[in-house]
Structure formats: structure tokens, C-alpha cells
Amino acid sequence: MVAAVRRRRSEARPGELVEAALRCFVAHGFSATRLDEVARFAGVSKGTMYLYFDSKEALFAAVVRQAIVPAVAALEQEVAGLSGSAAERLSALLRLHWRQACDERWAGIPKLIIAEIGNFPQLGQLYHDEVVARFKRLYAGIISAGIESGEFRPGDCELLGRLAAAPLLMAALWRHSFQACDCGHDPNHFVDAHIATFLRGITAGGPP
């Protein structure tokens, strides 16, 4: 019985360490987070930490792959089930993306990447390959379908996808950094205005 409990505890421990690391990375950034701090937050010794992760980079990779990628995969499933016009599906994708960008568990990770990528380019590459590239495919897929159906103007699907997503990133960074100083700013209204403006710009037959 005791052995079984210990085995279950051992199996759960990597997930607990990843969750603790996520909170520490979001709160302090990559450089300022120490492995002994993560271990203490998770309630284990630093030696135990090294049984599962041999470096802070490996721990960050686990955070991306175990805490963030599953959420992106769930969003991909939601997008796959969307129906309606390309404009309706693109609008829904933008709102789903915004919902995830506001997730307090990992909303600070994009800010961390931007701040740390100069010193740790491998972190940026990992996040791009595991997360950003998947969002790029989602946007390009819906925009391409809209162009093919004649609903959207012809254009570079990847570029248009970047233009669609970039204001959400800016709004999320603003919310994470300046919300306390700019309490009169409603980011949800910003997103609504962005969706309406962007769709007017790419809809065929609209103003050039």
C-alpha cells in the first residue's frame, strides 16, 4: 500500500514541478527564476528536481509542451468544429485566441519570450515551433478558405494571419503589463473593434 502511494506520488511529481515552474516563470521571468525556488514552490528538494529536469531550459520546454501545447490543441479542435462563413469562423478564432491569451496561468509567457529571446534564442525557437506556428496555420487556413470562396480579397494568407493576430498579442501584453495603470481601458472592447475593422478590410467588395 505504501509503495503504491509512493509510486503515484512519483508519477504526479513532474506535473507538479511543471505547474510550479509555470507560476514562477510568469511571475519572475526566465532569468530570475531559480530551480531551487521552483522546487520549494512544489514542495520538493532541489535534488528531487534534478531527477526529472536537468536544466532550467528543460523545465521551460516541459512547461510549453505540457501546460501550453495541450491548450492550443484544444483550441484547434474547437476551430475544426466551427461552421458558417469564413468571416464568422475567423471572428470565432480571434475570440478563442483572445480567451487563451487572457488565461492567467500562462498569459505572461509571451511577455517572457519577448523579454528573454535576446539572451535565450532557443526559448523563442521552441515557443515559435510548438505554439506560434500552430496559430499561424489556423489563421492562414481560414483566410485561405475565404479567399478561395471569394468572400475575402486575394492576399498573402500568412501575412494576413499575422495582421489578424498581432493586435491580440499587443492587447494581451498591455493587459498583463499596464492594466493597473490603465483601468479605464477595456481590452474586450479593443478586441471587438479590431475584429470589425479587420474583417471590413479583407472582405471582398468592401472599401479598398
Buried (B, 14 or more C-beta within 10 A) or exposed (E): EEEEEEEEEEEEBBBBBBBBBBBBBBEBBBEEBEBEBBBBBBEBEEEBBEEBBEEBBEBBBBBBBBBBBEBBEEBBEEBEEBEEBBBBBBBBBBBBBBEBBBEEEBBBBBBBBEBBBEEBEEBBEBBBEBBBEBBBBBBBBBBBBBBEEEBBBEBEBBEBBBBBBEBBBEBBBBBBEEEEEEEEEEBEEBBBEBBEEBBEBBBEEEEE
